Amino acid sequence: MVHRPVMLREMLELLEPRPGQTIVDATLGAGGHAEALLEAMMGQGMVLGIDRDEAAMKLAGDRLARWGEAFKAWKANFADLPGVFHEQGLARVDGLVADLGLSSMQLAEASRGFSFRLDGPLDMRMDRSLEVCAADLLNRLSPEALERVFREQGEERYARRVARMVVERRRRSPWRTTLELVEALERVMPGRRGRIHPATRVFQALRIATNGELENLDRLCRGASDLLRPGGVFVCVSYHSLEDRIVKEHLREGTLWEKLTQKPLRPAADEVAQNPRSRSAKLRAARRR
């Protein structure tokens, strides 16, 4: 499956990549954004790609090998970028971009457990070296903790009902697969809410909790100003209100940041038509003072 980088035109317009610059792609994925940056810089400078997913890094590495030393990839959590910079002896950079969405390849691989449309293990780990997967959360957390996960990280209005169902079901047998969970949710939840499948928010909550996504995003945004030179630009694409709220809070106009987007940019109609998964994207950007 081909992965289309989201809001690529807008990202390039805001970053204005030029030869000789150093830009960090904090969510390398399949390498679509990194490739566009390298082309704009004509291979003169450096793009540093960060990702926790080894499979994605290999794919991007093969795709971008032709750029030689202008591209470098590191396996790391983007929350740890300050430490990575320190270990690598890096100075501040000219640009930082993060696209927080799942890639098409991750969704299409049933064994990763991200999709509620495919049968696979309830894994959902971005980094497969993590000890705890989504099934572990379902099988171990208390009813109260499960309700908090579903309500706070999935914004699921039926969080208590779902938590109760999860605990009752695991008394008979442990949770193992995605479709087991989907079928149980379809029985206990009201039907489709518009375009939203009943499993959507529960799967979102489990993925966020498994990977510590909100905490990691908070750390990335908190440390971004220390990674950028004065005049450097931070561009972040989020996909739900929980992420967007964190980005908005950290990129407030002030002594550190000059807002480049007063309101979040949304994908153009032609992009949504070609890539429906982009429809929920919100892009915010700011320049380091």
N, C-alpha and C positions, 0 to 999 in steps of 0.2 A: 504494500500500500504506500502511495506517495504521500509524504507529509508536506503540507503547504505552510510556510512560515506566516504567522498572522501579523497583519498591519505592518508589512515590510516597508511599504512606501513611506508611511508616516514615521517609522523608526529612523529611516535613512535621512529624511528631511530634518529631523530634530537633532540627530547626532552629527550630521554633516561630516562624515569621515573623510580624512585627507591623507595623502601619502606621508609617511613618517610618524603617524600617530600610533598609540598603543590603546587598544580597546578590549575590554573584557566582556565576553558573552557568558553570563553566569548560569545560563540554562542551555547548554550546547545542543542537546537533543540530536536531531539528524543533521545539524550543521547548516540549516537554511539561512538563518540570520548571519552566522559567521561567514558563509560563502559570499553573501551580498556585501558584507563589510570589506572583505578581502578584495573583491572586485572594485569597489569604490576607492580603495586605497592603492589599487594597482599592485598589490603585493609588496608595497614598500611601507614597512612598519610592522606591527605585530597584532594579531588577534589571539587572545588567550581564551580557550574554551573550557568551561567548568561544568561537570555533571557528576551525579552520583550513580548513574546507570551505566554499567560497563558495556552492555550491548549497544546502547546509543553511542557511546564514545567510540567504539570500534567502527560503527557505521560512519560516523562523522569523520573519523580519522582516515578511513579509506577514501571518502569523498573529497577530502581537503588535502590529501597527500601532495597533490600537484603544486601546492603553494609553498612547499619546502619549509624553511625556517620562519616564514612569515606567519605560520600557524603553529600553535602549541596547545595541547590538551592536557588537563589535569583531572584526575578523579578526586573530587572533593565535594563537600556540602558547601553551598554558596554562603551559608551562615558563617563559615570558617575562613572567608576570604582574607580578613586581616592577618590571620596566622599564616595562610598560604603566601601572601605577599612578603611577610617577614622571613619565612623559610627560604623563599626563592630570591631574596634580596631585591625585590621590586620596589621602585619608587611609585609615586602616584601616577594614575593613568588619565587618558583623555576622555574616555567614555566607558559607560557601564550599562549593559542592557540585560533585562531579565524578562523572559516570557514564561509565565507560571503555569501554562496549560499542559495537559497530557499530550503526548505526541500520538499521531495516528497509529504508529507501530506498536506503542505500548497498549493501546486499546484493542488492536487487532490480534494480539497474542494472548490466547486464552489462558495460557499457563501463568500469566502475570496477575490475573484476577481483577483487573481494573474495570472490565466491562460487565454490566449486568445483562448483556445480550448473548454472551458466550459462556459455555460451561467450563469451569476451571477451578483450581484451588483458590480459596479465599486468602490470597497472598497480599497483594497491593503494596509491596515494598518497592520503593524506587531503587534503593540500595539493598541488594540481596544479602549483604553481610549483616544487616540488622537482625537482631535476635527475635523480635516480636513481629508477627504478621497480623493481618486483620482477623483471621480465625481465632488467634490467641486472645484478642480483645473480646470477641463475642463469647468465648468459652470461659474467660477468667474474671472479667469485670463484674462488679456488683450491679444490681438493678439501678441503683442511684447513679453510679458512674456511667453506665451505658446511657441512661436518660440524658445526662449532661453532655455526653459526646454527641448524641443525635440532635439535641436541641441547640447546643452552642456551636458545634462545628459543621452541622448540616442544616441548621435552621428548620428542622423538621417539626411541624406543629403537632404531630402525633408521636412525639418522642417517648412519652410514658407508655403508651400502648405498645410501641415497637419493643421497648426494653423489656416489658413484661412478657411479650411473646418470645423473645430471644432466650430469656431465662427458663421459661416453661419448656421450650423445645430442647434446650441443651441438657435437661434432666433425663431425657430419653436417650439422646445420642448427641455427641459433640458436633458442632458446626464444621463443615469441611469444604463445601463447594459454593460457587457463586449462584448457581441456579437453585440450589436448596434454599438459599436466602431469598432469592427473587420470588420463588413460588410461595414461600411463607409470607412475604410482605404483600403479595397480591391478594392473599386470603384475608389478611388482617387490616389492610389499609383500604380507604376508598379508592375508586377507580382513577384513571388518568385525570390529572388536573391540567387541562389544556394540553400543551405539548410535553408536560412533565410526567414521566413514568413514575409509578409509586416507589420504585427503588432508588430513584435518582439521588435524593438528599441523604438517604442512609448510606449509600455507597460513597458519596462525597465525604460524609462525616468520618467513615471508617478509614478512607484513604488519607485524609488530613491528619487524623489521630495517629495512624500507623507511622506516618513519615514526619510527624512533628512540623507540619508545613507552616502553620501560622507563627509558631515560635521562631522557626528558621527565617521566615520572611521578615519578622520584626528585627532580628539580629542583622540581616542584610541591610535593611533600610537604616537602621541605627548607625551602622558603620560605614555607609556609603560615602559620606562626606569626607571621611579620612582616606578613602581610596582614590579620590579624584583630585586632579590639579584644579586650581582656580580657573574657572571657565569650562571645566569638564562637565559633561552632561550624563544624567542618569535617566534612562527610559525603562519603564516597567509596565508590562501588560498583565492585567489580572482578569479573572473570569467569574468571580462572584463577590458579593458585597463584603464578605469577611476579609478577603485579600485587599480589595480596593480601599477599605477603611484604614487598614494599616499603612498602605502606601500614602494615602491622602494625609494622614496624621503626621508622617515623618517628613513629607515634602512641602510643608507649610512655608509660605513666603516669610522670610526673616533674615537674620544675619548670615545663615548658612546657605540658603537656597533662594534662587530667583525662579519663580514658576514659569514654565514654558507652556503649560496647559492650564488655563484657569478652571476649566471643567474637563473631565476625562474625554478623550477622543474615542469615537466609536468607528468600527469598520464601515467602509463605504458599501453601498448596496451591491455593487458588482462583486466585491469580495465575498459578501455573505452568500450571494447566489452561487458562486463557485465553490465556497467552503462554508457550509452551514454551521460547522462547529465554531466558526469565528464570531457568531452573532452575539455572544455574551461578553466579548472582549471589551475591556476598558483600558486605554493607554493614558498614563500620566508621565510627565517629564519635568525635570527641573535642572537648572544650571548651578553648579557650585560657585559661590561668590568668592 
